[in-house]
C-alpha cells in the first residue's frame, strides 16, 4: 500500500513505459508500478548500499524481478532512452536541480516527476529559466505535511509567462489556476504561519517588516477569492 504522496506520483507515470526511481530507498514505488501493471519494468537507483538492501528485500518479498537495482548518483546509472519516466521524490529542490543538470541526456526524457521536500520556488524558477514544459502541478496532504508534485517534459520548450512573477513562483502557476482543496488548505496554513511570524517580529521590535506584510497580504488575497 503506497502512502498518498507516492500514489500521487504513480498517477503521473507514463503507462506501459519503463520508469526509473531516483533515490528509491525501499523501492515501494517501482514495485507497486510493476505489480499493478502500470509499467512493464522499472529501475530503482540509490547511491547508498543500505537503502539498496532494503529495496532488494522488497523486491524479493513481493516477487518482482522486473525491478532492477542500480547503485549510483542521480541519473548517472541510466542509459539514454532506457526509460520514459524518471521520478525524483523525497529530495530537496536544490538536489533535484543538480541531479537533472548533471545528466546530459535530460532533453531525451519524455517525462520527469519531481516531489521536492524543500525549495519549491527554486525548482519552479529553474523550470522557467530552462524553458522546460510544465505539464502539471498538484498537491496532496499526508499527515501534517503537504507535498508538491511537479510533472515536466524536458524535451518540450516553452516560454513561461510567469518566469519573473514572484507570486506564481511561490504559489504555482497551475495551482493558482486550478485551486485544488489541498492547495487552498496550504495557502490558509501559510497565511496563519506568516501572521504569527509578523506578530513575533513586531513584538521583538523588528523594523523591516515589509517582506512579511507583503507575503501575508498575498496569501490573504488568495484566501479571499475562495
C-alpha positions, 0 to 999 in steps of 0.5 A: 500500500503506497502512502498518498504522496507516492500514489500521487506520483504513480498517477503521473507515470507514463503507462506501459513505459519503463520508469526509473526511481531516483533515490528509491530507498525501499523501492515501494514505488517501482514495485507497486508500478510493476505489480499493478501493471502500470509499467512493464519494468522499472529501475530503482537507483540509490547511491547508498548500499543500505537503502539498496538492501532494503529495496532488494528485500522488497523486491524479493518479498513481493516477487518482482524481478522486473525491478532492477537495482542500480547503485549510483548518483542521480541519473548517472546509472541510466542509459539514454532512452532506457526509460520514459519516466524518471521520478525524483521524490523525497529530495530537496529542490536544490538536489533535484536541480543538480541531479537533472543538470548533471545528466546530459541526456535530460532533453531525451526524457519524455517525462520527469516527476519531481516531489521536492521536500524543500525549495519549491520556488527554486525548482519552479524558477529553474523550470522557467529559466530552462524553458522546460514544459510544465505539464502539471502541478498538484498537491496532496496532504499526508499527515501534517505535511503537504507535498508538491508534485511537479510533472515536466517534459524536458524535451518540450520548450516553452516560454513561461509567462510567469518566469519573473512573477514572484507570486506564481513562483511561490504559489504555482502557476497551475495551482493558482489556476486550478485551486485544488482543496489541498492547495487552498488548505496550504495557502490558509496554513501559510497565511496563519504561519506568516501572521504569527511570524509578523506578530513575533517580529513586531513584538521583538521590535523588528523594523523591516517588516515589509517582506512579511506584510507583503507575503501575508497580504498575498496569501490573504488575497488568495484566501479571499477569492475562495 
